[in-house]
Every structure is written in C-alpha cells, then in structure tokens.
Amino acid sequence: MNAHSPTAPTQNPQPSLPRVDEPNDEQRRRAVRAIASAARDAEDCAMLLDALGLDPEEGRTNLPSQRDQ
C-alpha cells in the first residue's frame, strides 16, 4: 500500500477521549460556589455559569430550619 491509498492506515488517528460521567449534584453545587467566589462581579458570574451549563440555584445549600423558641 502507498501513503495515498484510501485503504492505507492513517498516520495520525484521532485520539480517543476517556469517557466522562456527568457531575453529580454535590460536584455541581461546589462548581457553582467556586465560580461565584472567583467571579469579578454578578455579570461575570452569570456569564461563566451559563457557559458551563450551570444554574445559580444549584449552588444553594439547604440549611435546616431554626427551631421555634
């Protein structure tokens, strides 16, 4: 076979990327909070979250309610 043959093996095969699972809820929550803490301002934060497909609500932590006194 020569290098120009359509049946010749490719010299530069495409690298196969490892399979990556979607992040779980805790990973997404931590990512939102990390972005929020590093963003320059609210607009920067919103743009970064949108670019990564994250929702600001995912960063909220459910705190236990206070007991009635």
LUMPAMAR-735950 format. One record per atom (N, C-alpha, C, O, CB): x, y, z. Coordinates in pm, whole numbers, plus 50000, padded with zeros to 5 digits. Last residue first. Glycine has a CB too. Layout:
XYZ
...
This chain:
461205290956913
461605292757052
460445296857136
460605298757257
462695302857063
461485267156656
460685277856720
461085278756866
461295268656933
459145275156706
464635260956502
463505256556585
462765268856640
463355279256666
464005247456702
465455268156166
465645270356308
464405265656384
463285266356334
465945285156338
466015243355914
465285254755968
465525255956118
465765246056187
463785253455938
469135235655763
468005231555845
467305243955903
467965253855937
468465221855960
469825247055435
470135247355577
468915242655655
467785245455616
470565261555622
470855237955135
469635237155218
470035236255365
470525225955411
468765224855177
472665259754938
472745249155038
471445249455119
471005259955165
473995250955131
472985266854592
472345269154722
472505256954812
472475245554767
470865272554704
473885261554343
474865264654444
474295266654583
475035268054680
475615276554405
471775258954175
472475246654211
473505249054321
473955239554385
473155240654089
471005284554111
470255277654217
470945264754261
470715260154373
468845274554169
472555290953885
472915296354017
472215289254132
472775288054241
472595311054021
473375263453679
472325272553723
472715277853861
473155270153946
470935265453727
475615256853406
475235255853547
474195266353580
474135276953516
476465257353638
476945256953165
475675249853176
475225247653319
474535237953350
475775236653107
479125272453130
479355258853179
478065250753196
478105239253238
480085259353310
478055296453051
478985289652961
479215275153001
479465266552916
480315297052959
476605303053282
475895300053159
476795292253063
476355282553001
475395312853092
478715308553460
477775297653489
477045293353363
476865281353339
476765302053597
479885330653328
480635318353349
479705306453376
479895295653320
481615320053466
477785349553336
478345345253208
479085331953222
478935323053138
479285356053152
477395352553613
476295347653529
476825342353396
476365332053348
475265358653505
479915363353686
479455350653741
478365344553653
478425332653621
478925352553884
479855387453547
480905377653518
480475363853565
480655353953495
482245381853584
477705399453683
477625397153538
478645386553495
478325377753416
477855410253460
478665401553945
477505393153916
477385389853768
477015378753732
476235400053964
482305399953923
481045406353962
479905397153922
480135386253870
480895420553897
484435382153900
484705396353928
483465403553979
483545412154067
485215403353802
484415349854058
483935359253957
484215373653999
484225376854118
482435357353932
485015332854266
486115337754184
485705348254081
486565354754023
486765326254114
482635325754383
483665331854469
484815337854388
485505346754436
484215321654567
481245314254171
480715326454235
481795333354318
481845345654323
479505323054322
482825291654127
482725302054024
482245315054085
482785325754055
481765297653911
482325277854365
483695281754330
483695292954226
484465302454235
484485269654278
479565273554345
480095281654455
481525286354426
481895297554461
480045273754586
479445256954120
478745269754122
479325278854228
479555290754203
477235267654146
480945235054216
481405242654100
480745256354096
481425266354071
481115234953970
479345225454424
480665230754455
481225239054339
481905249154363
481615219354488
477135216954275
476975227154378
478315233654409
478415245954419
476365220954506
478315196854116
477735208754052
477575220054153
477855231654121
476375205453987
478995178654315
480045184554232
479555197154163
480285207054153
480535174354128
476425172354411
477405178454501
478525185054421
478965195954457
477975168154598
475235160154184
474695172454241
475695179654330
475795191954324
473435169354319
477915148853961
476755146754048
476335160154109
476995170354087
477075136354160
478765153053614
479005155653756
477735153453839
476625155853791
479515169853776
478735125353388
478215138453427
478495140653576
478455131153654
476695139653397
481775108353311
480415108553361
480015122853395
480865131253426
480265099353485
483655104053029
483495112353149
482035112153189
481155115553109
484005126853124
485925083652871
484515085952900
484415093453031
485005089553132
483725072452905
488765098652717
488185089752817
486715093452840
486325105052828
488965090652951
489045101152363
488955107552494
488345097852594
487485089752558
488135120552486
491305090152130
490025087352194
490065093352334
490985091052412
489725071852200
492685108951862
492805103451998
491415100652056
490475108252032
493595113152090
492675098251530
492055107151628
492225101051767
491935089251786
490555109651595
495855089451384
494475086351424
493965096151528
494745101751605
494395071951479
497865096251160
497505103951279
496065100651320
495155108551293
497675119151254
498035078650950
499255081551023
498955088551155
499705087051252
500195090150938
495765052450876
496035066650898
497295068450981
497565060551072
494825073450967
496455026850637
496145031050775
496515045750794
497475050750734
496905022250878
494975027650313
496185028150397
495795032450538
494915040750556
497235037950336
492875029050146
492845018250243
494075017950332
494205009150418
492715004950172
493385049149968
492285051150063
492205040150168
491525041750269
490965051849988
496825057249930
495775047349911
494655049650013
494935051950131
496335032949923
499025072349975
497855079149920
496685069549896
495645073849846
498215085949790
501065056150059
500515065750155
499265072550105
498495078050185
501545076250188
500395022749932
501145035249939
500425045050030
499305042550074
501325041249797
500844988250000
500005000050000
500885012450000
501965012650059
499055000050121
